[in-house]
Amino acid sequence: MNTNYFSKVRILDGGLGQQLLAKGLVATGSLWSATALINEKYHQMVIDAHLDFINSGADVIVTNNFSARRARMIENKVEERFDYANKKAGELALKAKEISKKNVLIAGSLPAQHNTYIEDQRDKKIIEKGFYDQAALLESFVDFFYLDVLCGSKECGIALNAINKFNLPVLVGLHIKKNGKLPSGESIKQLFEKCENKNWLGIIAACVSPEIICKAVNEFKQLGLPFGYKANLWKIEEPLPASAWATGADEIGKDPVETLGTRKDYTDIRFLDFTKQMVDKGATILGGCCETKPSHIRKISNLKN
C-alpha cells in the first residue's frame, strides 16, 4: 500500500463490537465480539456490520478479532478456537470488502495481549507470541496492521518486533488517560522516541474520549507523522477493563454499556463538530471506537471532500 496513505483525510470505521451487540449478538462470557467469530451463525452479522461502516463512508475497516487474543480465549476455555477465530476475522472482513465493491483497506487488529486499558506486565516472550500468532493468521487478508489500544512502549516495542518479518506497515493506536499519559506513565512523545520506525503509517489515540483527544492533539501534531483517533463514546471517561463487566464464567456476557455507559447526547452532529476541530488541528486519521456508530462515521465522511 501507499505508505503516505494517511497524509490526507481518511475515515476509519467505528465500534464494531458494540455494533454487533446492537444487531443482536448474544455474547458468551467475556468473549464479547469474538463470540461472533467462534459461532458460525453470527458470521453474516460480522460481514453486515463491516458493510454498515463501509456504506457509511469508511475508507478502512478493522478486523473483528480484538477479543480473540489468546488470554481472553483461555479465560473462556476456547483456546483451541484461537486460530479459527483470528483467521475468520480476516476472511469476514475481506468478504465484506468484496461485497461492497469499494476500494477500502483492511487493518489487522493486534490488540493489547492481556487486558485492555492496562499495561501488560507479563514475560516478553508470552506477549510477543500473542502478537505474532494473531499477525500470522491475519497477514494474508490485511493491508496493514493496527496496534489496537496499546498502553506503553514495552508492549509497543514487543509488537513491532513480533510483526517485523511480515513486512506490512503499521498504524499505532495508543490508549491515553485523563492526565495525558499512557497507562504505563509515559508520554506520547516518550513512546514515539523509543519505538518509532520506518514502517509507521501514523499514530492515533485509540479508544479514548473526545475530551482526552482534544487535550492530546497538540502532542500528536508535534511528532511529524499523520495522526488522529478512534474515539470512544463511553460515559466513563477512563474506561475499565473487561474484568469489570464480564468474566469467562458468565453464561451470557454483559454489554459493557451496563458498566461504562453510553453518551446518548453525543450525536452525529456533535461528533462532526469535534472532528472538524481536530481536522483544523491537522488530524487526518478520523474514526471511532466503542459506541461510535455508523451514523457518526457517515456524518464525518464528507470531510474527505
LINGI-V67606 format. One record per pair of residues at least 12 apart in sequence whose C-alpha atoms are under 8 Angstrom apart, sorted by sequence separation. I is the first residue (numbers start at 1). J is the second residue. D is the distance in Angstrom with one decimal. If there is no record, write none. Layout:
I | J | D
I | J | D
This chain:
21 | 33 | 7.9
70 | 82 | 6.5
94 | 106 | 7.4
147 | 159 | 7.7
20 | 33 | 7.0
69 | 82 | 7.5
93 | 106 | 7.0
114 | 127 | 8.0
245 | 258 | 7.7
68 | 82 | 6.6
113 | 127 | 6.2
242 | 256 | 7.8
245 | 259 | 6.1
17 | 32 | 7.0
18 | 33 | 7.9
244 | 259 | 7.5
17 | 33 | 4.9
204 | 220 | 7.8
213 | 229 | 7.4
16 | 33 | 7.9
25 | 42 | 7.3
68 | 85 | 6.6
113 | 130 | 6.2
203 | 220 | 7.6
46 | 64 | 7.7
68 | 86 | 6.4
90 | 108 | 7.4
113 | 131 | 7.0
213 | 231 | 7.8
65 | 85 | 7.2
111 | 131 | 7.9
240 | 260 | 7.3
65 | 86 | 5.8
110 | 131 | 6.3
208 | 229 | 7.8
210 | 231 | 6.0
239 | 260 | 6.5
23 | 45 | 7.5
152 | 174 | 7.8
203 | 225 | 7.0
207 | 229 | 8.0
208 | 230 | 7.1
209 | 231 | 5.5
210 | 232 | 7.4
145 | 168 | 6.9
147 | 170 | 7.2
150 | 173 | 6.2
151 | 174 | 6.1
202 | 225 | 5.5
203 | 226 | 6.5
204 | 227 | 5.3
205 | 228 | 6.5
206 | 229 | 5.9
207 | 230 | 5.8
208 | 231 | 5.1
209 | 232 | 5.3
210 | 233 | 7.8
234 | 257 | 7.5
65 | 89 | 5.8
110 | 134 | 6.8
144 | 168 | 5.4
145 | 169 | 6.5
146 | 170 | 5.8
147 | 171 | 6.3
148 | 172 | 7.2
149 | 173 | 5.3
150 | 174 | 4.9
151 | 175 | 5.6
201 | 225 | 7.7
202 | 226 | 4.7
203 | 227 | 4.9
204 | 228 | 4.7
205 | 229 | 4.5
206 | 230 | 5.1
207 | 231 | 5.3
208 | 232 | 5.4
209 | 233 | 6.2
236 | 260 | 5.4
272 | 296 | 7.5
20 | 45 | 7.0
64 | 89 | 5.3
110 | 135 | 7.0
143 | 168 | 7.2
144 | 169 | 5.2
145 | 170 | 4.9
146 | 171 | 4.8
147 | 172 | 4.9
148 | 173 | 5.2
149 | 174 | 5.1
150 | 175 | 5.8
151 | 176 | 7.6
201 | 226 | 7.1
202 | 227 | 5.5
203 | 228 | 6.8
204 | 229 | 4.6
205 | 230 | 6.3
206 | 231 | 6.5
207 | 232 | 4.9
209 | 234 | 7.4
235 | 260 | 6.0
236 | 261 | 6.5
271 | 296 | 6.4
275 | 300 | 7.1
20 | 46 | 6.9
63 | 89 | 5.5
64 | 90 | 7.9
143 | 169 | 7.9
144 | 170 | 5.7
145 | 171 | 6.3
146 | 172 | 6.0
147 | 173 | 5.3
148 | 174 | 7.3
149 | 175 | 5.1
204 | 230 | 7.1
205 | 231 | 7.4
234 | 260 | 5.8
235 | 261 | 4.7
37 | 64 | 7.9
63 | 90 | 6.0
108 | 135 | 7.4
132 | 159 | 7.6
139 | 166 | 7.3
144 | 171 | 7.4
146 | 173 | 6.9
147 | 174 | 7.9
234 | 261 | 5.5
235 | 262 | 4.9
268 | 295 | 6.1
269 | 296 | 7.7
272 | 299 | 6.2
276 | 303 | 7.9
37 | 65 | 7.9
127 | 155 | 7.4
131 | 159 | 5.8
135 | 163 | 6.7
172 | 200 | 7.2
209 | 237 | 6.0
234 | 262 | 4.7
235 | 263 | 5.2
268 | 296 | 4.4
271 | 299 | 8.0
272 | 300 | 5.4
20 | 49 | 6.5
64 | 93 | 7.8
170 | 199 | 5.9
171 | 200 | 5.9
172 | 201 | 7.9
174 | 203 | 7.6
176 | 205 | 6.8
208 | 237 | 7.8
209 | 238 | 8.0
233 | 262 | 6.1
234 | 263 | 6.0
262 | 291 | 6.7
267 | 296 | 7.3
268 | 297 | 7.8
271 | 300 | 7.6
19 | 49 | 6.5
34 | 64 | 7.1
63 | 93 | 5.9
108 | 138 | 6.2
128 | 158 | 5.7
132 | 162 | 5.2
136 | 166 | 7.9
152 | 182 | 6.1
169 | 199 | 4.7
170 | 200 | 4.9
171 | 201 | 5.2
172 | 202 | 6.4
173 | 203 | 5.9
174 | 204 | 6.2
175 | 205 | 5.9
176 | 206 | 7.7
189 | 219 | 7.2
208 | 238 | 7.9
233 | 263 | 5.6
269 | 299 | 7.0
33 | 64 | 6.9
34 | 65 | 6.1
62 | 93 | 7.7
108 | 139 | 7.5
119 | 150 | 7.8
120 | 151 | 7.9
127 | 158 | 7.2
128 | 159 | 6.3
131 | 162 | 6.3
132 | 163 | 6.0
151 | 182 | 5.6
152 | 183 | 6.6
153 | 184 | 7.8
168 | 199 | 7.4
169 | 200 | 6.0
170 | 201 | 5.6
171 | 202 | 5.2
172 | 203 | 4.7
173 | 204 | 4.8
174 | 205 | 5.0
175 | 206 | 5.1
177 | 208 | 7.8
188 | 219 | 7.1
189 | 220 | 7.8
192 | 223 | 7.7
268 | 299 | 6.0
33 | 65 | 7.5
34 | 66 | 7.3
61 | 93 | 7.4
117 | 149 | 7.1
119 | 151 | 5.2
127 | 159 | 7.9
131 | 163 | 7.3
151 | 183 | 5.3
152 | 184 | 5.0
169 | 201 | 6.3
170 | 202 | 7.5
171 | 203 | 5.9
172 | 204 | 6.2
173 | 205 | 5.6
174 | 206 | 5.1
175 | 207 | 6.4
176 | 208 | 6.4
180 | 212 | 7.2
188 | 220 | 7.3
16 | 49 | 6.7
33 | 66 | 7.6
34 | 67 | 5.3
108 | 141 | 8.0
116 | 149 | 7.2
117 | 150 | 7.5
118 | 151 | 6.3
119 | 152 | 6.4
128 | 161 | 7.9
129 | 162 | 7.5
151 | 184 | 6.0
152 | 185 | 7.8
153 | 186 | 7.9
171 | 204 | 7.6
173 | 206 | 4.9
175 | 208 | 6.3
233 | 266 | 7.4
16 | 50 | 7.4
33 | 67 | 6.3
34 | 68 | 5.4
108 | 142 | 5.6
117 | 151 | 6.4
124 | 158 | 7.1
128 | 162 | 5.7
152 | 186 | 6.8
178 | 212 | 5.9
189 | 223 | 7.2
32 | 67 | 6.6
106 | 141 | 7.5
107 | 142 | 5.6
108 | 143 | 7.6
110 | 145 | 6.9
112 | 147 | 7.7
120 | 155 | 6.9
177 | 212 | 7.2
180 | 215 | 7.2
31 | 67 | 5.9
106 | 142 | 4.9
107 | 143 | 6.0
108 | 144 | 6.2
109 | 145 | 6.2
110 | 146 | 5.9
111 | 147 | 5.9
112 | 148 | 6.6
119 | 155 | 7.8
176 | 212 | 7.4
180 | 216 | 6.3
31 | 68 | 7.3
105 | 142 | 7.5
106 | 143 | 5.4
107 | 144 | 5.2
108 | 145 | 4.5
109 | 146 | 5.0
110 | 147 | 5.0
111 | 148 | 4.3
112 | 149 | 6.3
157 | 194 | 7.9
105 | 143 | 6.1
106 | 144 | 7.0
107 | 145 | 5.3
108 | 146 | 5.6
109 | 147 | 6.3
110 | 148 | 5.5
111 | 149 | 6.1
112 | 150 | 5.3
153 | 191 | 5.0
157 | 195 | 5.8
14 | 53 | 6.9
107 | 146 | 5.7
109 | 148 | 5.9
111 | 150 | 6.9
112 | 151 | 7.5
152 | 191 | 6.8
156 | 195 | 7.0
13 | 53 | 5.6
13 | 54 | 7.4
31 | 72 | 6.7
153 | 194 | 6.8
30 | 72 | 7.2
31 | 73 | 7.2
69 | 111 | 7.3
71 | 113 | 6.9
72 | 114 | 7.4
153 | 195 | 6.7
38 | 81 | 6.9
50 | 93 | 6.8
61 | 104 | 7.3
63 | 106 | 7.0
66 | 109 | 6.2
70 | 113 | 7.3
71 | 114 | 5.7
112 | 155 | 7.5
59 | 103 | 7.5
60 | 104 | 5.4
61 | 105 | 6.5
62 | 106 | 5.9
63 | 107 | 6.3
65 | 109 | 6.4
66 | 110 | 7.0
67 | 111 | 8.0
69 | 113 | 5.9
13 | 58 | 5.3
30 | 75 | 8.0
31 | 76 | 7.0
47 | 92 | 5.7
51 | 96 | 5.9
55 | 100 | 7.8
59 | 104 | 4.8
60 | 105 | 4.7
61 | 106 | 5.2
62 | 107 | 4.7
63 | 108 | 5.4
64 | 109 | 7.3
65 | 110 | 8.0
66 | 111 | 5.6
69 | 114 | 7.6
11 | 57 | 7.1
12 | 58 | 5.2
13 | 59 | 7.6
30 | 76 | 6.9
38 | 84 | 7.4
46 | 92 | 6.8
47 | 93 | 6.5
50 | 96 | 6.2
51 | 97 | 7.7
54 | 100 | 7.4
58 | 104 | 7.4
59 | 105 | 6.3
60 | 106 | 5.7
61 | 107 | 6.1
62 | 108 | 6.0
63 | 109 | 5.6
11 | 58 | 4.9
12 | 59 | 5.9
13 | 60 | 6.2
17 | 64 | 7.4
29 | 76 | 6.5
38 | 85 | 5.6
46 | 93 | 8.0
60 | 107 | 6.8
62 | 109 | 6.1
90 | 137 | 7.9
94 | 141 | 6.4
10 | 58 | 7.8
11 | 59 | 5.2
12 | 60 | 4.8
13 | 61 | 5.4
16 | 64 | 7.0
37 | 85 | 5.1
47 | 95 | 6.9
48 | 96 | 7.3
86 | 134 | 6.4
90 | 138 | 5.5
93 | 141 | 8.0
10 | 59 | 6.2
11 | 60 | 6.6
12 | 61 | 6.3
13 | 62 | 7.1
37 | 86 | 7.8
43 | 92 | 7.2
47 | 96 | 5.1
51 | 100 | 6.9
89 | 138 | 7.7
10 | 60 | 7.9
54 | 104 | 7.6
87 | 137 | 5.2
91 | 141 | 6.7
228 | 278 | 7.8
34 | 85 | 7.1
37 | 88 | 6.3
83 | 134 | 8.0
86 | 137 | 6.2
87 | 138 | 5.9
90 | 141 | 5.3
37 | 89 | 6.5
86 | 138 | 6.7
90 | 142 | 7.0
83 | 137 | 6.9
227 | 282 | 7.8
228 | 283 | 4.8
149 | 205 | 8.0
150 | 206 | 7.9
173 | 229 | 7.8
227 | 283 | 5.3
228 | 284 | 5.9
229 | 285 | 6.2
230 | 286 | 6.6
231 | 287 | 6.5
232 | 288 | 6.0
233 | 289 | 7.6
234 | 290 | 7.0
149 | 206 | 5.1
226 | 283 | 7.0
227 | 284 | 6.1
228 | 285 | 4.4
229 | 286 | 5.6
230 | 287 | 4.6
231 | 288 | 4.4
232 | 289 | 4.6
233 | 290 | 6.3
234 | 291 | 6.6
117 | 175 | 6.6
148 | 206 | 6.8
149 | 207 | 6.5
226 | 284 | 6.4
227 | 285 | 5.8
228 | 286 | 5.7
229 | 287 | 6.1
230 | 288 | 3.9
231 | 289 | 5.2
232 | 290 | 4.8
233 | 291 | 5.2
178 | 237 | 7.6
226 | 285 | 7.1
229 | 288 | 7.1
230 | 289 | 5.1
231 | 290 | 7.6
232 | 291 | 6.1
233 | 292 | 6.1
70 | 130 | 6.5
178 | 238 | 7.0
221 | 281 | 7.7
232 | 292 | 6.2
69 | 130 | 7.0
177 | 238 | 6.4
217 | 278 | 7.5
221 | 282 | 7.0
231 | 292 | 7.3
221 | 283 | 7.8
218 | 281 | 7.6
119 | 183 | 6.0
210 | 274 | 7.3
214 | 278 | 7.4
217 | 281 | 7.4
69 | 134 | 7.5
118 | 183 | 6.0
119 | 184 | 5.8
117 | 183 | 6.9
118 | 184 | 7.9
204 | 285 | 7.4
207 | 288 | 7.6
66 | 148 | 7.7
207 | 289 | 5.4
206 | 289 | 7.4
207 | 290 | 6.8
62 | 146 | 7.8
117 | 239 | 7.4
117 | 240 | 7.0
118 | 241 | 7.4
116 | 240 | 7.9
117 | 241 | 6.1
116 | 241 | 5.2
115 | 241 | 6.4
116 | 242 | 7.0
115 | 242 | 7.2
1 | 143 | 6.7
3 | 169 | 7.3
76 | 247 | 7.9
77 | 248 | 7.7
75 | 247 | 7.7
76 | 248 | 4.4
75 | 248 | 5.3
76 | 249 | 7.2
6 | 201 | 6.9
5 | 201 | 7.5
6 | 202 | 7.0
4 | 201 | 7.0
3 | 201 | 6.0
30 | 242 | 7.0
30 | 243 | 7.9
14 | 230 | 7.3
30 | 246 | 5.0
15 | 232 | 7.8
29 | 246 | 6.3
30 | 247 | 4.9
31 | 248 | 7.5
12 | 230 | 7.5
29 | 247 | 5.5
30 | 248 | 5.1
7 | 226 | 5.8
29 | 248 | 4.3
6 | 226 | 5.9
28 | 248 | 7.8
29 | 249 | 5.9
30 | 250 | 7.3
29 | 250 | 4.4
32 | 253 | 6.6
28 | 250 | 7.0
29 | 251 | 5.6
31 | 253 | 7.3
28 | 251 | 6.0
29 | 252 | 5.5
30 | 253 | 5.7
32 | 255 | 7.9
28 | 252 | 4.8
29 | 253 | 4.3
30 | 254 | 7.9
27 | 252 | 5.9
28 | 253 | 4.8
29 | 254 | 7.8
26 | 252 | 7.0
27 | 253 | 4.9
26 | 253 | 7.3
27 | 254 | 7.3
21 | 255 | 7.4
56 | 294 | 5.9
56 | 295 | 7.1
58 | 297 | 6.9
57 | 297 | 6.7
58 | 298 | 7.9
53 | 294 | 5.3
56 | 297 | 6.0
57 | 298 | 5.7
52 | 294 | 6.2
56 | 298 | 4.4
58 | 301 | 7.0
53 | 297 | 7.1
57 | 301 | 5.3
53 | 298 | 7.9
56 | 301 | 7.3
18 | 290 | 6.1
19 | 291 | 7.5
12 | 285 | 7.0
14 | 287 | 5.9
15 | 288 | 6.1
16 | 289 | 7.5
17 | 290 | 7.1
18 | 291 | 5.9
9 | 283 | 7.6
10 | 284 | 6.0
11 | 285 | 6.3
12 | 286 | 5.8
13 | 287 | 5.6
14 | 288 | 4.1
15 | 289 | 4.1
16 | 290 | 7.3
19 | 293 | 6.8
9 | 284 | 4.1
10 | 285 | 5.4
11 | 286 | 5.0
12 | 287 | 4.4
13 | 288 | 6.2
14 | 289 | 4.9
15 | 290 | 4.2
8 | 284 | 5.6
9 | 285 | 6.1
10 | 286 | 6.3
11 | 287 | 5.7
12 | 288 | 7.0
13 | 289 | 7.8
14 | 290 | 7.0
15 | 291 | 5.6
7 | 284 | 6.7
9 | 286 | 7.4
14 | 291 | 7.7
15 | 292 | 5.2
6 | 284 | 6.3
14 | 292 | 5.1
15 | 293 | 6.4
6 | 285 | 6.4
14 | 293 | 5.8
14 | 294 | 6.6
13 | 294 | 7.8
14 | 296 | 8.0
14 | 297 | 6.7
13 | 297 | 6.8
12 | 297 | 7.9
11 | 297 | 7.6
11 | 300 | 7.9
11 | 301 | 6.4
11 | 304 | 7.7
9 | 303 | 7.4
10 | 304 | 6.6
9 | 304 | 5.5
